[in-house]
Amino acid sequence: MEKQNKIILTVAIITIIGMFYFYKKSHKKDVPNSDESKKNDDSIKSILFVGDSNTEAPFSYADKIKQKFPNITTKKLAVKSMKTDWMYNQLLEELSKNHYDAVSILGGSNDIWATGKNDMAKTYLDKMYDLAKSKGAKVIAITPPNKNFYTLKTPEKQAQLFDLNTWIVKNPKKDYLLDFWTITNNPKFFTKADGYLHAQSPAHEILANQFINKVNLK
């Protein structure tokens, strides 16, 4: 009888402990645990835009993003006619002084038009991707705009530009890709005034919106 009472008591204790455990679990407050609370907010709060005349323009995608998200810190390193070696040196200097959550890079066309080849553009774009990532920034790679309607285009330079765009698309170092080449494959986005060279504000508006959605700006 005494043995039976001990068994009953043991079962009762186990049952009570089990009920207490499941009660605590079911009533646990919905708050992050200590590990979760240590996680950093990975939302993008600062963006560095690097480029040439396409980014320098006052109606560029960079300016449109700045207008739409005044809470995000932005800066442009962009001058018309500049090649990717200039962009790399500017980026190197800027990232030695300041941190950015993301670096957006749009360039390479001027390398081709200046040298007839895209080798230098690939080299320096790749170095910029590496540099940005080494500083803890997300890399946003943008293909150069279309030159199908440019009055001074040549078959050789078109082939080099198409190859560069393909290289950017396939480069594994980027975190995000935006295909400005495809967006601008329409003469309506250009103006006869500059020989259909520079994509105008409506094209940049599309690029900015795609940027916002893909990068999930808030």
C-alpha positions as CSV (number, residue, x, y, z in Angstrom):
1,M,0.0,0.0,0.0
2,E,2.8,2.4,0.9
3,K,4.6,1.6,-2.4
4,Q,1.4,2.3,-4.3
5,N,1.0,5.7,-2.5
6,K,4.6,6.6,-3.5
7,I,3.8,5.8,-7.1
8,I,0.7,7.9,-7.0
9,L,2.5,10.8,-5.4
10,T,5.3,10.6,-7.9
11,V,2.8,10.6,-10.8
12,A,1.0,13.6,-9.3
13,I,4.2,15.6,-8.9
14,I,5.3,14.9,-12.5
15,T,1.8,15.9,-13.7
16,I,1.9,19.1,-11.7
17,I,5.4,20.0,-13.1
18,G,4.2,19.2,-16.6
19,M,1.1,21.4,-16.2
20,F,3.2,24.2,-14.8
21,Y,5.7,24.0,-17.7
22,F,3.0,24.1,-20.4
23,Y,1.2,26.9,-18.6
24,K,4.4,29.1,-18.6
25,K,5.1,28.2,-22.2
26,S,1.6,29.1,-23.4
27,H,1.6,32.4,-21.5
28,K,5.1,33.4,-22.5
29,K,5.1,37.1,-23.5
30,D,5.7,37.8,-27.1
31,V,9.0,39.6,-26.7
32,P,12.4,39.0,-28.4
33,N,14.8,36.8,-26.4
34,S,18.2,38.1,-25.5
35,D,19.8,36.8,-28.7
36,E,17.1,38.4,-30.9
37,S,17.4,41.7,-29.0
38,K,21.1,41.8,-30.0
39,K,20.3,41.6,-33.7
40,N,21.1,44.8,-35.5
41,D,18.5,46.6,-37.5
42,D,19.5,45.8,-41.1
43,S,17.3,48.5,-42.8
44,I,19.1,50.9,-45.0
45,K,19.6,54.3,-43.5
46,S,22.4,55.7,-45.6
47,I,23.2,55.3,-49.3
48,L,26.2,56.5,-51.3
49,F,25.6,56.9,-55.0
50,V,28.6,56.6,-57.3
51,G,28.5,57.4,-61.0
52,D,28.9,59.7,-64.0
53,S,26.6,62.1,-65.8
54,N,23.7,59.8,-65.3
55,T,23.9,60.1,-61.6
56,E,25.1,63.7,-61.6
57,A,21.9,65.0,-63.3
58,P,19.6,66.8,-60.9
59,F,16.7,64.6,-62.0
60,S,18.7,61.3,-61.4
61,Y,17.4,58.3,-59.6
62,A,19.6,59.3,-56.7
63,D,17.9,62.7,-56.3
64,K,14.4,61.1,-56.7
65,I,15.2,58.7,-53.9
66,K,16.5,61.5,-51.7
67,Q,13.2,63.4,-52.3
68,K,11.1,60.4,-51.5
69,F,13.1,59.4,-48.4
70,P,14.4,62.5,-46.6
71,N,15.0,60.3,-43.5
72,I,17.7,58.4,-45.4
73,T,21.2,59.9,-45.5
74,T,22.4,60.1,-49.1
75,K,25.4,61.4,-50.9
76,K,26.4,61.6,-54.6
77,L,29.9,61.1,-56.0
78,A,29.2,61.7,-59.6
79,V,30.7,63.9,-62.4
80,K,30.0,63.8,-66.1
81,S,32.4,62.0,-68.4
82,M,34.2,60.3,-65.6
83,K,35.4,56.7,-65.9
84,T,35.4,53.9,-63.3
85,D,38.9,54.5,-62.2
86,W,37.9,58.0,-61.0
87,M,34.8,56.5,-59.3
88,Y,37.0,53.9,-57.5
89,N,39.4,56.5,-56.2
90,Q,36.5,58.7,-55.0
91,L,34.9,55.7,-53.3
92,L,38.1,54.7,-51.7
93,E,38.5,58.2,-50.2
94,E,34.9,58.5,-49.1
95,L,34.7,55.1,-47.4
96,S,37.9,55.8,-45.5
97,K,36.0,58.6,-43.7
98,N,32.3,57.6,-43.7
99,H,30.2,54.5,-43.4
100,Y,27.2,53.8,-45.6
101,D,24.6,51.0,-45.4
102,A,24.5,50.7,-49.2
103,V,26.7,51.8,-52.1
104,S,24.9,52.2,-55.5
105,I,27.2,52.1,-58.5
106,L,26.2,53.1,-62.1
107,G,29.1,53.5,-64.5
108,G,31.2,52.0,-67.2
109,S,29.9,53.6,-70.4
110,N,32.6,56.4,-70.4
111,D,35.4,53.8,-70.2
112,I,34.1,52.2,-73.4
113,W,33.7,55.5,-75.3
114,A,37.1,56.6,-74.2
115,T,39.1,53.4,-74.8
116,G,36.9,51.3,-77.1
117,K,37.1,48.5,-74.6
118,N,35.3,47.5,-71.3
119,D,38.3,45.8,-69.6
120,M,39.0,48.8,-67.3
121,A,35.3,49.2,-66.4
122,K,35.1,45.5,-65.3
123,T,38.3,45.8,-63.3
124,Y,37.2,48.9,-61.4
125,L,33.6,48.0,-61.0
126,D,34.8,44.7,-59.4
127,K,37.2,46.6,-57.1
128,M,34.4,48.9,-56.1
129,Y,32.1,46.0,-55.3
130,D,34.9,44.5,-53.1
131,L,35.6,47.7,-51.4
132,A,32.0,48.5,-50.5
133,K,31.5,45.0,-49.1
134,S,34.7,45.2,-47.1
135,K,33.3,48.3,-45.4
136,G,30.0,46.5,-44.5
137,A,27.9,48.1,-47.2
138,K,25.3,46.4,-49.5
139,V,26.3,46.6,-53.1
140,I,23.7,47.9,-55.5
141,A,24.9,47.3,-59.1
142,I,23.1,49.2,-61.9
143,T,23.7,48.5,-65.6
144,P,24.5,51.6,-67.8
145,P,21.6,53.0,-69.9
146,N,20.9,51.9,-73.4
147,K,22.8,53.3,-76.3
148,N,20.7,51.8,-79.1
149,F,19.4,55.2,-80.1
150,Y,22.6,57.2,-79.6
151,T,23.5,59.0,-82.8
152,L,27.2,58.4,-82.4
153,K,27.0,54.7,-81.5
154,T,29.2,52.2,-83.3
155,P,28.8,48.4,-83.6
156,E,32.1,47.8,-81.8
157,K,31.2,50.0,-78.8
158,Q,27.7,48.6,-78.7
159,A,29.1,45.1,-78.4
160,Q,31.5,46.2,-75.6
161,L,28.6,47.8,-73.7
162,F,26.3,44.8,-74.1
163,D,29.1,42.6,-72.8
164,L,29.7,44.9,-69.8
165,N,26.0,44.8,-69.0
166,T,26.0,41.0,-69.1
167,W,29.1,41.0,-66.9
168,I,27.4,43.2,-64.3
169,V,24.3,41.0,-64.4
170,K,26.3,37.9,-63.7
171,N,28.7,39.3,-61.2
172,P,28.1,37.4,-57.9
173,K,29.5,40.2,-55.6
174,K,26.4,42.4,-55.9
175,D,23.6,42.3,-53.4
176,Y,21.0,43.9,-55.7
177,L,20.8,44.4,-59.4
178,L,18.9,47.1,-61.3
179,D,18.8,46.8,-65.1
180,F,18.8,50.3,-66.4
181,W,19.8,49.0,-69.8
182,T,16.4,47.3,-70.2
183,I,14.4,50.2,-68.7
184,T,15.9,52.6,-71.3
185,N,15.5,50.4,-74.4
186,N,13.0,53.0,-75.7
187,P,13.7,56.2,-77.6
188,K,10.9,58.0,-75.6
189,F,13.3,58.2,-72.6
190,F,15.9,60.3,-74.5
191,T,16.1,63.6,-76.2
192,K,17.2,64.7,-79.6
193,A,19.0,67.6,-78.0
194,D,22.0,65.5,-77.0
195,G,21.8,62.9,-79.7
196,Y,19.7,60.5,-77.5
197,L,22.6,60.0,-75.2
198,H,21.3,60.6,-71.7
199,A,18.2,59.0,-70.3
200,Q,15.8,61.7,-69.0
201,S,13.7,62.1,-65.9
202,P,10.9,59.6,-66.6
203,A,13.4,56.8,-67.0
204,H,15.1,57.7,-63.7
205,E,11.7,57.8,-62.1
206,I,11.2,54.1,-63.1
207,L,14.7,53.3,-61.9
208,A,14.1,55.0,-58.6
209,N,10.9,53.1,-58.0
210,Q,12.4,49.8,-58.9
211,F,15.3,50.6,-56.6
212,I,12.9,51.4,-53.7
213,N,11.0,48.2,-54.2
214,K,14.0,45.9,-54.7
215,V,16.1,47.3,-51.8
216,N,12.9,47.6,-49.7
217,L,13.5,51.2,-48.5
218,K,11.4,52.4,-45.6
